[in-house]
Amino acid sequence: MSKTCHKKGPQASIAANLLTLKKQLADGCKACGRDPADVKFLAVSKTVNDQRLQQALDLGVRRFGENRVQEAQAKWPPLRQKFPDIELHLIGPLQTNKVKQAVELFDVIETLDRPKLAAHLAKECARTGKYLPLLVQVNIGEEPQKAGISPHDAVNFARDAIEHHGLNVTGMMCIPPLEAPPAPYFALLTKLTREAGLQEISMGMSGDFTIAAQLGATTVRVGSGLFGAREEI
Ligand SMILES: *Cc1c(COP(=O)(O)O)cnc(C)c1O
């Protein structure tokens, strides 16, 4: 196996990164008159090992995002024992055969991306009585290879999930096209979320979170900016 990862420094680097991120967010918010307290970081911890997770936890980070149910299942239950106030978000695709596991493990699922998944989640929430907050994933750039509800259907989909399925949909999330400036997509997600009467807006990653914050994000999902570059898997 050939590794092309950049070697990371010790604990100090996560601490320094966190300070830099907070400063960038504060500056970005100040520039547009937004209160930085209204924008929360989600530390994207996919592929991040226990030692580095522990460093982030020691620095007070409590909101984490994982994109694979199985990986999260292996990493988080022991850490939750030690840190009961961890808030764990699923930010990757959810197969219907993993719904049961996901509802048990996560506090928020940000990837409600199709009607069939809404039906399965409705059953599991009803069965367990755990109506965890859900975000509708919007395929904001209408890219054929990407998951998510079309922007044209997103508002109706969210309403239907709430009214017909009884789901606790609290907002929307998106991953804009890689190769285009993200601002118009961020603005569109904010518009759709407000149109649906919802509060939570999850958008922006390490490279563009200040723009997302300026355009209405309530959660920005930052991975490499906090933990350093990931090894490709
Ligand atoms: C990996 C990932 C992120 C974080 O990306 P970075 O560029 O490392 O900050 C955010 N959102 C989703 C859905 C991801 O899969």
The ligand as an SDF file (V2000), in Angstrom:
LIG
                    3D

 15 15  0  0  0  0  0  0  0  0999 V2000
  -15.3200   14.9450    4.3390 C   0  0  0  0  0  0  0  0  0  0  0  0
  -16.5220   15.7870    4.4190 C   0  0  0  0  0  0  0  0  0  0  0  0
  -16.4560   17.0960    4.9170 C   0  0  0  0  0  0  0  0  0  0  0  0
  -15.1750   17.7660    5.3870 C   0  0  0  0  0  0  0  0  0  0  0  0
  -14.3300   18.0630    4.3270 O   0  0  0  0  0  0  0  0  0  0  0  0
  -12.9730   18.9080    4.5820 P   0  0  0  0  0  0  0  0  0  0  0  0
  -12.6990   19.4910    3.2520 O   0  0  0  0  0  0  0  0  0  0  0  0
  -11.9680   17.9340    5.0430 O   0  0  0  0  0  0  0  0  0  0  0  0
  -13.2810   19.9140    5.6050 O   0  0  0  0  0  0  0  0  0  0  0  0
  -17.6370   17.8170    4.9990 C   0  0  0  0  0  0  0  0  0  0  0  0
  -18.8090   17.2970    4.6120 N   0  0  0  0  0  0  0  0  0  0  0  0
  -18.9120   16.0390    4.1290 C   0  0  0  0  0  0  0  0  0  0  0  0
  -20.2440   15.5270    3.7240 C   0  0  0  0  0  0  0  0  0  0  0  0
  -17.7850   15.2460    4.0100 C   0  0  0  0  0  0  0  0  0  0  0  0
  -17.8970   14.0000    3.5220 O   0  0  0  0  0  0  0  0  0  0  0  0
  1  2  1  0
  2  3  1  0
  2 14  2  0
  3  4  1  0
  3 10  2  0
  4  5  1  0
  5  6  1  0
  6  7  2  0
  6  8  1  0
  6  9  1  0
 10 11  1  0
 11 12  2  0
 12 13  1  0
 12 14  1  0
 14 15  1  0
M  END
$$$$
